[in-house]
Amino acid sequence: MSNVTGPLQAQNNLSDVADVPTTRGNLGVASVPVVISIPGLPPAGAVVNLPVGISLTIPASLTGTSVYAGTNATANATVTLNKISGGVTIALGTITKTPTSATSVTLSGAGGSVIAGDVLQFILPSPQDATLANFGITLLATRT
């Protein structure tokens, strides 16, 4: 890679810049939303597996993650986020939907990297919250 002294060439796909991740971030093309939507009442302990097609970084504390509940929870409802890589499950963090508002959430965890072929696994609350329904999560990852 080299520093760019003229116009970028489309066929180089940013390989002609010295710092591709920073360039993607500056252009606003580094963020990748990962979305799950659970219609109705989420089944207790249900598992949603999303195969990953590109390399991503999930930020520490799951920064940038947002939630929405059409019908809010009456108590905290925790979703566990894991990575499955080569058959090994690794914890990435937790997304705790709080009852304060439709969008209130507490996020935690170390985050981590996933590569094509890994799986992002969301484990829904168990026991099931009696009211939490029509629930969605958008996890904001960064393309690496």
C-alpha angles and dihedrals in degrees: 000000000000139000112272115248097171138021119321114256114230093214090060093063090215093308087124093068125083098229112033098177092052091045091051089050092049090050092048094240099110098079118091119187114215109198135192124179124192114195117207122352112346109240111248110269093354116167124223113194119195116188111220119231100183136031112273139174118220106208124238112268085017087268113197095027115138134187139195130192120195086200112027126231120254091217137011112302115195125207115194119216118206138171119224111203122170090345093306119119116217123184114237101174150291134271111204115193107209125203096236095097142338090273103035115125142160116214130197143159143085096270115205147185128299127189134202107291095031120111129229106216123199115193111198123221120290121222092039118243107242095227110024105113143154089026128176136184128196112194111196110217131175123235111237 
